[in-house]
Amino acid sequence: MPTASAAGRHDDQARLRRDAAAITALGVTGVQARLITSDGRNLTATSGVADVTTRRPVPLNGYFPIASVTKAFVATVILRLAGDGRLSLDDTVERWLPGVVSGNGNDGREITIRQLLQHTGGIHDDYPDYTSAKDFYRHRYDHYTAKQIVARAMRHRPDFQPGKKWSYSNTGYVLLGMIIQRVTGHPWHEEVRDRIVRPLGLRHTFWPGTSPTLPQPHAETYQRFEPGGPLVDVTKQVSSGINGEAGLVSTTADLNRFFRALLGGRLLPPAQLAQMKHTIPVGKKFEPLMPGARDGLGLFSRPLSCGGRYWGHEGGDSGWISAAGVTADGRRSVTVSLSGTIAESPDHVLRVAQAEDKLIDDALCATPNAGRTRR
């Protein structure tokens, strides 16, 4: 007869495969997912294809741009600097970046580092984006510096007075990257490398700079720029988000290791981890996509159907979607990467998000002792 351990592994694997297949059934071209159980079992599942032309399979641990999941790394560096006494979360932006946030009602003297971390600074996002396939081919190798991104935001009035509302802000994390460099004398990605990547042995996590290509193995990703339009391969491009808010490339294995270490207390002192986990509700715009979500400092918490909450972050950029979640004790984690997330309508976007949420919830809600033999 199979042992309880073998049965638990089979159940976890079956759920992961079923939920990955449910995502590709919605039109996503490829999915890879990895679950680390509380007793250290490492389970993977893929669905769909890595390339719609060759139909080659999705790699089990392929590289992908992690987009805004990068924010959790940046926030961890900021909190490490706070723990070291190099800065205070209540320092103003003006304290470290004099004159950078100003004009059109923007005032760096009124915005704190904590507010940037928690998306309550009110700075308007004005990010370059592709409007058509022709526009993509013309601009996919364009590179924007952090100063250029912030300058675009400063052309607009703030969305709200600092600290009064919540609204997701990529520009806020660009500013955090600039603050890291001002405090340490090193670019944000070097501090991430030295404080997180190397100590944890994340051998497949790196900052690509202005390189438009991914290492092998990886899936291709696709985008439709209009409903019913042609499928455009958008894999080869320079991401506009390489300035602290969305710049890293990684794998499912490395992201699981990072979030387990973070929630397990291996990266931050207890006081700083507690601050990171102090949450507020997200805004109405995000609530349909992230029901019940609360935002900490570079981390979101989400409710689990089995009770309690999990921690993690999501990211999306030009055909890619990624998400990582870990239980509060840091022992059970799951990471999923979607390639070719072809959004035909807002309703379709919502259904893909719900299917991704189900994969994470199912993975984290399995019976805690499912993988252990009864005695």
C-alpha positions as CSV (number, residue, x, y, z in Angstrom):
1,M,0.0,0.0,0.0
2,P,1.3,3.5,-0.7
3,T,2.5,5.4,2.3
4,A,0.9,8.7,3.5
5,S,4.0,10.5,2.2
6,A,3.6,9.0,-1.3
7,A,-0.2,9.8,-1.3
8,G,0.4,13.4,-0.2
9,R,3.0,13.9,-2.9
10,H,0.6,12.5,-5.5
11,D,-2.2,14.7,-4.3
12,D,0.0,17.8,-4.4
13,Q,1.3,17.0,-7.8
14,A,-2.1,16.2,-9.2
15,R,-3.5,19.6,-8.0
16,L,-0.6,21.5,-9.3
17,R,-0.9,19.9,-12.8
18,R,-4.7,20.4,-12.8
19,D,-4.5,24.0,-11.9
20,A,-1.7,24.7,-14.4
21,A,-3.8,23.1,-17.1
22,A,-6.8,25.3,-16.1
23,I,-4.7,28.4,-16.8
24,T,-3.7,27.3,-20.3
25,A,-7.3,26.3,-21.0
26,L,-8.0,30.1,-20.8
27,G,-5.6,30.8,-23.7
28,V,-2.3,31.4,-21.8
29,T,0.3,29.7,-24.0
30,G,2.6,28.4,-21.3
31,V,2.7,27.8,-17.5
32,Q,5.4,26.6,-15.1
33,A,4.8,26.2,-11.4
34,R,6.8,24.9,-8.5
35,L,5.7,24.0,-5.0
36,I,7.9,23.5,-2.0
37,T,6.1,21.6,0.8
38,S,6.6,22.1,4.5
39,D,8.7,18.9,4.6
40,G,10.9,20.1,1.7
41,R,9.4,18.2,-1.2
42,N,10.0,20.0,-4.5
43,L,7.1,19.5,-7.0
44,T,6.8,21.0,-10.5
45,A,4.2,21.2,-13.2
46,T,4.0,22.7,-16.6
47,S,1.2,23.2,-19.2
48,G,0.9,24.5,-22.7
49,V,3.9,25.2,-24.9
50,A,7.0,27.3,-24.8
51,D,6.8,28.2,-28.4
52,V,3.6,28.3,-30.5
53,T,5.6,27.5,-33.7
54,T,7.8,24.6,-32.6
55,R,5.4,23.4,-29.9
56,R,8.3,22.6,-27.7
57,P,7.4,22.0,-24.0
58,V,7.6,24.6,-21.3
59,P,10.9,24.2,-19.3
60,L,10.5,23.1,-15.7
61,N,12.7,25.8,-14.4
62,G,13.0,28.3,-17.2
63,Y,14.1,31.9,-16.8
64,F,11.5,34.7,-17.0
65,P,11.3,38.5,-16.2
66,I,9.8,38.6,-12.7
67,A,8.5,42.1,-13.3
68,S,7.1,43.7,-10.1
69,V,8.1,40.7,-7.9
70,T,11.4,42.7,-8.0
71,K,9.8,45.1,-5.5
72,A,10.0,42.6,-2.7
73,F,13.8,42.4,-3.3
74,V,14.1,46.2,-3.3
75,A,12.0,46.6,-0.2
76,T,14.2,44.0,1.6
77,V,17.3,46.1,0.8
78,I,15.7,49.3,2.1
79,L,14.6,47.6,5.3
80,R,18.1,46.1,5.8
81,L,19.5,49.6,5.5
82,A,17.0,50.8,8.0
83,G,18.0,48.0,10.4
84,D,21.6,49.0,9.9
85,G,20.8,52.6,10.8
86,R,21.7,53.9,7.4
87,L,18.3,55.5,6.8
88,S,14.9,55.8,8.5
89,L,11.6,54.7,6.9
90,D,10.3,58.1,8.0
91,D,13.0,60.0,6.1
92,T,11.5,62.2,3.3
93,V,12.3,61.7,-0.3
94,E,13.8,65.2,-0.3
95,R,16.3,64.1,2.4
96,W,18.0,61.7,0.0
97,L,17.0,63.1,-3.4
98,P,16.8,66.9,-3.1
99,G,14.8,68.5,-5.8
100,V,14.0,65.3,-7.7
101,V,10.3,65.2,-6.7
102,S,9.0,68.7,-7.3
103,G,6.7,70.7,-9.6
104,N,3.1,70.4,-10.5
105,G,2.2,69.9,-6.9
106,N,4.7,67.1,-6.3
107,D,6.7,67.7,-3.2
108,G,9.4,65.3,-2.0
109,R,9.4,67.0,1.5
110,E,5.9,65.6,2.1
111,I,6.6,61.9,1.0
112,T,8.4,59.4,3.2
113,I,10.3,56.3,2.3
114,R,7.6,54.3,4.1
115,Q,5.0,55.8,1.8
116,L,6.9,54.8,-1.3
117,L,7.3,51.3,0.0
118,Q,3.5,51.0,0.7
119,H,2.2,52.8,-2.4
120,T,0.7,55.7,-0.4
121,G,3.0,58.5,-1.8
122,G,0.4,59.7,-4.4
123,I,3.0,60.0,-7.3
124,H,1.4,59.6,-10.7
125,D,2.7,56.8,-12.9
126,D,3.5,57.7,-16.5
127,Y,5.2,54.7,-18.0
128,P,6.1,54.2,-21.7
129,D,4.0,51.4,-23.2
130,Y,3.4,49.8,-26.6
131,T,0.2,50.8,-28.4
132,S,0.5,48.5,-31.5
133,A,2.8,45.8,-33.0
134,K,4.4,48.5,-35.1
135,D,5.1,50.6,-32.0
136,F,6.6,47.5,-30.3
137,Y,9.0,46.8,-33.1
138,R,10.0,50.5,-33.3
139,H,10.6,50.9,-29.5
140,R,11.3,47.5,-28.0
141,Y,15.0,48.4,-27.5
142,D,14.5,51.8,-26.0
143,H,16.0,52.4,-22.6
144,Y,14.8,54.8,-20.0
145,T,16.9,55.9,-17.0
146,A,15.5,56.3,-13.6
147,K,15.7,60.1,-13.9
148,Q,13.7,60.0,-17.1
149,I,11.0,57.8,-15.6
150,V,10.6,60.2,-12.6
151,A,10.7,63.2,-14.9
152,R,7.7,61.8,-16.8
153,A,5.8,61.4,-13.5
154,M,6.6,65.0,-12.5
155,R,4.7,66.3,-15.6
156,H,1.5,65.3,-13.8
157,R,-0.1,66.4,-10.6
158,P,-0.1,63.9,-7.8
159,D,-2.9,61.4,-7.7
160,F,-3.6,62.3,-4.1
161,Q,-2.1,63.9,-1.0
162,P,0.7,61.7,0.5
163,G,-0.6,59.2,3.0
164,K,-4.3,59.8,2.3
165,K,-5.0,56.9,-0.2
166,W,-3.4,53.8,-1.7
167,S,-2.5,53.4,-5.4
168,Y,0.0,51.1,-6.9
169,S,3.1,53.1,-8.0
170,N,6.0,51.9,-10.0
171,T,7.6,55.3,-10.0
172,G,7.7,55.1,-6.2
173,Y,10.0,52.1,-6.5
174,V,12.1,53.8,-9.1
175,L,12.7,56.5,-6.4
176,L,13.6,53.7,-3.8
177,G,16.2,52.4,-6.2
178,M,17.6,55.9,-6.5
179,I,17.6,56.2,-2.7
180,I,19.5,52.9,-2.3
181,Q,22.2,54.3,-4.6
182,R,22.4,57.6,-2.8
183,V,22.7,55.9,0.6
184,T,25.2,53.1,-0.4
185,G,27.0,54.5,-3.4
186,H,26.0,51.4,-5.4
187,P,23.1,50.7,-7.8
188,W,20.1,49.0,-6.3
189,H,20.7,45.8,-8.2
190,E,24.2,45.5,-6.8
191,E,22.9,45.8,-3.3
192,V,20.2,43.1,-4.1
193,R,23.0,40.9,-5.5
194,D,25.3,41.4,-2.5
195,R,22.6,41.3,0.3
196,I,20.2,38.7,-1.1
197,V,21.2,36.9,-4.2
198,R,24.7,35.7,-3.3
199,P,24.0,34.9,0.4
200,L,21.0,32.8,-0.6
201,G,22.8,31.1,-3.5
202,L,20.2,32.3,-6.0
203,R,22.3,31.3,-9.0
204,H,19.6,32.0,-11.6
205,T,18.6,35.5,-10.4
206,F,20.2,38.5,-12.0
207,W,19.7,42.0,-13.3
208,P,19.8,42.0,-17.2
209,G,20.5,45.7,-17.6
210,T,19.6,46.7,-21.2
211,S,20.0,43.2,-22.7
212,P,16.8,42.3,-24.6
213,T,17.4,38.5,-24.4
214,L,16.8,35.8,-21.8
215,P,19.2,32.9,-21.1
216,Q,18.2,29.4,-22.1
217,P,16.0,27.7,-21.2
218,H,13.0,30.0,-21.4
219,A,9.6,30.1,-22.9
220,E,8.6,32.7,-25.6
221,T,5.9,35.1,-24.7
222,Y,3.2,36.7,-26.8
223,Q,0.9,39.7,-26.9
224,R,-2.2,40.7,-29.0
225,F,-2.3,44.5,-29.3
226,E,-6.0,44.4,-30.3
227,P,-8.8,41.9,-29.9
228,G,-8.6,39.3,-32.7
229,G,-5.3,40.8,-33.9
230,P,-2.2,38.8,-34.7
231,L,-0.2,37.1,-32.0
232,V,3.1,39.0,-31.7
233,D,6.2,37.4,-30.1
234,V,7.3,40.1,-27.6
235,T,10.0,38.0,-25.9
236,K,13.0,40.0,-27.2
237,Q,12.8,43.5,-25.7
238,V,14.4,45.8,-23.2
239,S,12.0,46.1,-20.3
240,S,11.1,49.6,-19.3
241,G,11.1,48.5,-15.7
242,I,14.8,48.0,-15.0
243,N,15.2,50.8,-12.6
244,G,14.2,49.2,-9.3
245,E,10.5,48.5,-9.7
246,A,10.6,45.6,-12.1
247,G,14.0,44.7,-13.3
248,L,15.1,41.2,-12.3
249,V,15.1,37.9,-14.1
250,S,14.8,34.7,-12.1
251,T,13.3,31.2,-11.9
252,T,10.6,29.5,-9.9
253,A,13.2,27.7,-7.8
254,D,15.0,30.9,-6.9
255,L,11.9,32.8,-6.1
256,N,10.7,30.1,-3.8
257,R,14.0,30.1,-2.0
258,F,13.9,33.9,-1.6
259,F,10.4,34.1,-0.2
260,R,10.9,31.2,2.2
261,A,14.1,32.9,3.5
262,L,12.4,36.3,3.8
263,L,9.3,35.0,5.8
264,G,11.5,32.6,7.7
265,G,13.4,35.5,9.2
266,R,16.7,34.8,7.4
267,L,17.0,38.2,5.6
268,L,15.7,40.8,8.0
269,P,15.9,41.4,11.7
270,P,12.6,40.7,13.6
271,A,11.8,44.4,13.9
272,Q,12.2,45.1,10.2
273,L,10.3,42.0,9.2
274,A,7.4,43.1,11.5
275,Q,7.3,46.5,9.8
276,M,7.3,44.8,6.4
277,K,4.3,42.8,7.5
278,H,2.3,45.8,8.7
279,T,-0.5,46.1,6.1
280,I,-3.2,48.3,4.8
281,P,-6.1,47.6,2.4
282,V,-5.4,47.9,-1.3
283,G,-7.4,50.4,-3.4
284,K,-10.7,49.6,-5.2
285,K,-9.0,49.3,-8.6
286,F,-6.9,46.3,-7.4
287,E,-9.6,44.6,-5.2
288,P,-11.3,42.7,-8.1
289,L,-7.9,41.3,-9.2
290,M,-6.6,40.7,-5.7
291,P,-9.6,40.0,-3.4
292,G,-8.9,40.6,0.2
293,A,-5.4,41.7,-0.4
294,R,-3.5,44.0,2.0
295,D,-0.3,45.7,1.2
296,G,2.8,45.8,3.5
297,L,6.2,47.2,2.7
298,G,7.0,45.4,-0.6
299,L,4.8,42.4,0.3
300,F,1.1,41.6,-0.1
301,S,-0.9,39.4,2.1
302,R,-3.8,37.5,0.7
303,P,-6.5,35.3,2.5
304,L,-6.4,31.5,2.1
305,S,-9.5,29.5,1.7
306,C,-8.3,27.1,4.5
307,G,-7.9,30.0,6.9
308,G,-5.1,32.5,7.6
309,R,-3.2,34.5,5.0
310,Y,-0.2,34.1,2.8
311,W,2.5,36.5,1.8
312,G,4.0,37.2,-1.6
313,H,4.0,39.5,-4.7
314,E,2.9,39.4,-8.3
315,G,4.3,40.9,-11.4
316,G,3.3,41.3,-15.1
317,D,5.0,42.8,-18.1
318,S,4.4,42.4,-21.9
319,G,3.0,38.9,-22.0
320,W,4.4,37.7,-18.7
321,I,2.7,37.2,-15.4
322,S,4.4,35.8,-12.3
323,A,3.3,35.3,-8.7
324,A,4.9,33.9,-5.6
325,G,3.2,33.0,-2.3
326,V,4.5,31.6,1.0
327,T,2.8,30.6,4.2
328,A,3.3,32.9,7.2
329,D,5.9,30.5,8.7
330,G,7.9,30.5,5.5
331,R,7.7,26.7,5.2
332,R,5.4,26.1,2.2
333,S,5.7,28.2,-0.9
334,V,4.7,28.2,-4.6
335,T,5.8,30.2,-7.6
336,V,4.1,30.3,-11.0
337,S,5.1,31.9,-14.2
338,L,2.7,32.5,-17.1
339,S,3.9,33.2,-20.6
340,G,1.8,34.4,-23.5
341,T,-0.9,35.9,-21.3
342,I,-3.1,37.1,-24.2
343,A,-5.7,39.5,-22.7
344,E,-8.7,39.7,-24.9
345,S,-10.9,41.7,-22.5
346,P,-11.0,42.9,-18.9
347,D,-13.2,39.9,-18.1
348,H,-10.5,37.5,-19.6
349,V,-7.8,39.2,-17.5
350,L,-9.9,38.6,-14.4
351,R,-10.5,34.9,-15.2
352,V,-6.8,34.4,-15.7
353,A,-6.1,36.1,-12.4
354,Q,-8.7,33.9,-10.7
355,A,-7.1,30.7,-12.1
356,E,-3.7,31.8,-11.0
357,D,-5.1,32.6,-7.5
358,K,-6.6,29.1,-7.4
359,L,-3.3,27.5,-8.2
360,I,-1.6,29.4,-5.3
361,D,-4.4,28.7,-2.9
362,D,-4.6,25.0,-3.6
363,A,-0.9,24.7,-3.3
364,L,-0.7,26.4,0.0
365,C,-3.9,25.0,1.5
366,A,-3.0,21.3,1.3
367,T,-3.2,19.4,4.6
368,P,0.0,20.3,6.5
369,N,0.7,16.7,7.4
370,A,-0.2,15.3,3.9
371,G,3.4,14.5,3.2
372,R,4.3,12.8,6.5
373,T,3.9,9.2,7.4
374,R,1.6,8.6,10.4
375,R,3.2,6.8,13.3
